[in-house]
Amino acid sequence: MLFPKKKVHRVTDISAAYLKEQGIEGLILDIDNTLTTHDNPIPSDGVARWLDSMRENNIQMIVLSNNHGPRVEPFAKILGLDFLAEGKKPLTSGFKRCSAALNLPKEKLCIIGDQIFTDVLGGNLYGCYSILVEPIQPEHTAFFKFKRFLEKIILFFYHEK
């Protein structure tokens, strides 16, 4: 449940062709450390072009974040995406709401995020495809440092798989 289906450096490394090969028609996207750095209102380099590529290939997208509306809404609007804030990942309720909003079954959805214990675990519990991206920048709080330490242990075994 803690292993992603695929691991990449950045979200922009994921091609529409790869997603289509996996039967993916919709993306559930995390924000912080996936599409931009924490609390940054500007998407990272290449994200806008990547989103355009997904749109050109008829891949639907929605933002699912555990963050509050005042953080998520303006960022999602910049990207032209619908969103669900306070998603309570890894619980599956947010994933279900995204599935309903996109009108796609879970088997045709992919979660893309930077955290194993929220994005990957939640997506795997729900039954959708999961792609883990490397965090754009390190976090500085003790809580995140501890989570990243645990993720390194999990990823050691993932690479052994």
HELIX and SHEET records of a PDB file:
HELIX    1   1 VAL A   11  ASP A   13  5                                   3    
HELIX    2   2 ALA A   16  GLU A   21  1                                   6    
HELIX    3   3 VAL A   47  GLU A   56  1                                  10    
HELIX    4   4 GLY A   69  LEU A   79  1                                  11    
HELIX    5   5 SER A   93  LEU A  102  1                                  10    
HELIX    6   6 LYS A  106  LYS A  108  5                                   3    
HELIX    7   7 ILE A  116  VAL A  120  3                                   5    
HELIX    8   8 LEU A  121  TYR A  126  1                                   6    
HELIX    9   9 ALA A  142  GLU A  160  1                                  19    
SHEET    1   A 6 LYS A   6  VAL A   8  0                                        
SHEET    2   A 6 TYR A 129  VAL A 133  1                                        
SHEET    3   A 6 LEU A 109  GLY A 113  1                                        
SHEET    4   A 6 GLY A  26  LEU A  29  1                                        
SHEET    5   A 6 GLN A  60  LEU A  64  1                                        
SHEET    6   A 6 ASP A  82  LEU A  84  1                                        
END                                                                             
